[in-house]
Each structure stands twice: as structure tokens, then as C-alpha cells.
Amino acid sequence: MESFDLEPKYSTNEISGKCLKCLTEQELNSCLMQLLREEGINPDVQHKYETLIDFLQSPESEQLRIESEKHLAEGKQVSVKITVSEGQHKYELIVK
């Protein structure tokens, strides 16, 4: 089982943040750039890349984005935990 967290931030005049979708797209681009720079295929980065694509295409991503933005607007910190176990994806919103 593997997992990683995405931690969106609320944007203010002083602090530049990213919504969940933008953060996921940024991580996706980072994985793509890493895959293109490396000579051999890095299975961990490739798997993370595929998992992020699956997350963006999942129906849960839109609902998690809405919920995370609501909590961020209330001044709370949030993260989305993406877990992959036996080919199954699980997405969990954690409010701190």
C-alpha cells in the first residue's frame, strides 16, 4: 500500500495558495518533468503520475475540491490523502 498527501492552501493578498485541482496538476507536471529528465523509467514516479491522473478524472475529486475550499475559507488546514492498495484508489479529506 502506498499513499501521499496533497495540501492545498487558501490564497490571500499576502499568501499565494493553490486549490486542490491546481495543486494536483502541478504535481502531475512535476512527475512528468522528472520522468522526461531521467534516462530510465522510475516506477515510483510513473505510478504517482498515473495515480494523479486517475484522481483528476475521478468523480470524487470535484467533491473533495469543493469541501477542501470550504474548509480553507474557514481558515482550516486541509490535506487529501491518496492511498493505493491492490489497484484500488482511496481518497480521504483530512481537516486539521
Secondary structure, 3 states (H helix, E strand, C coil): CEEEEECCCCCCCCCCCCCHHHHHHHHHHHHHHHHHHCCCCCHHHHHHHHHHHHHHHCHHHHHHHHHHHHHHHCCCCEEEEEEEECCEEEEEEEEC
